[in-house]
Amino acid sequence: MADPVKNSKGSSANSKAATATSNAAKGGAQRATKAASETTAAASRTAAKAGEAANSAGEAAKKKGEAAKDTLVSVGSKAGTAATVGVTAVKERKKITAGAAGGLLVLLAGAFALGRRSARRSAGPLTRLTDGRI
């Protein structure tokens, strides 16, 4: 026959094991829930950081685009100025040529006068006055 004491001990051990298993399952579920919420928070932080990085990259690209636009406008302005100067030079080519020729003539006349003065022999005042006839 079955011993009631043994049966009660066995049943107590079974109930303790069941309680421990139930507690472990509850603790495991709590830990799993906590880990899931931590993972969700980490994913949300990572997404926020990725959004910030994308925003920063967008701002940098915007600044580069504005700088490129400014450069193109500046180059276009310089090209327009150069074209205007070129057109003016073509329109006024006769005046430019006359000015350059006049400058060259003055330069040559100055060089000739300096050369003549250095080649002249010294003479007295009467000789200079009569251009060397006396």
JOGI-V361286 format. One record per backbone hydrogen bond with DSSP energy under -0.5 kcal/mol. NH is the residue of the N-H (numbers start at 1). CO is the residue of the C=O. E is the energy in kcal/mol with one decimal. If there is no record, write none. Layout:
NH;CO;E
NH;CO;E
//
This chain:
4;2;-0.5
7;3;-2.3
8;4;-2.1
9;5;-2.5
10;6;-2.6
11;7;-2.3
12;8;-2.3
13;9;-2.6
14;10;-2.5
15;11;-2.3
16;12;-2.4
17;13;-2.4
18;14;-2.3
19;15;-2.4
20;16;-2.8
21;17;-2.4
22;18;-2.6
23;19;-2.8
24;20;-2.6
25;21;-2.4
26;22;-2.4
27;23;-3.0
28;24;-2.7
29;25;-2.3
30;26;-2.4
31;27;-2.9
32;28;-2.6
33;29;-2.5
34;30;-2.8
35;31;-2.7
36;32;-2.3
37;33;-2.4
38;34;-2.4
39;35;-2.5
40;36;-2.4
41;37;-2.4
42;38;-2.6
43;39;-2.5
44;40;-2.3
45;41;-2.4
46;42;-2.5
47;43;-2.4
48;44;-2.1
49;45;-2.5
50;46;-2.4
51;47;-2.3
52;48;-2.4
53;49;-2.5
54;50;-2.4
55;51;-2.3
56;52;-2.7
57;53;-2.5
58;54;-2.3
59;55;-2.4
60;56;-2.3
61;57;-2.3
62;58;-2.2
63;59;-2.4
64;60;-2.3
65;61;-2.3
66;62;-2.3
67;63;-2.3
68;64;-2.4
69;65;-2.3
70;66;-2.5
71;67;-2.3
72;68;-2.5
73;69;-2.5
74;70;-2.4
75;71;-2.8
76;72;-2.6
77;73;-2.3
78;74;-2.6
79;75;-2.6
80;76;-2.3
81;77;-2.3
82;78;-2.6
83;79;-2.4
84;80;-2.2
85;81;-2.4
86;82;-2.3
87;83;-2.6
88;84;-2.5
89;85;-2.5
90;86;-2.0
91;87;-2.5
92;88;-2.5
93;90;-1.1
96;92;-2.4
97;93;-2.5
98;94;-2.3
99;95;-2.5
100;96;-2.4
101;97;-2.5
102;98;-2.4
103;99;-2.3
104;100;-2.3
105;101;-2.3
106;102;-2.3
107;103;-2.1
108;104;-2.5
109;105;-2.5
110;106;-2.3
111;107;-2.1
112;108;-2.4
113;109;-2.4
114;110;-2.3
115;111;-2.1
116;112;-2.5
117;113;-2.2
118;114;-1.9
119;115;-1.6
120;116;-1.1
128;124;-2.1
129;125;-2.0
130;126;-1.7
131;128;-0.9
132;127;-3.4
133;130;-1.1
//
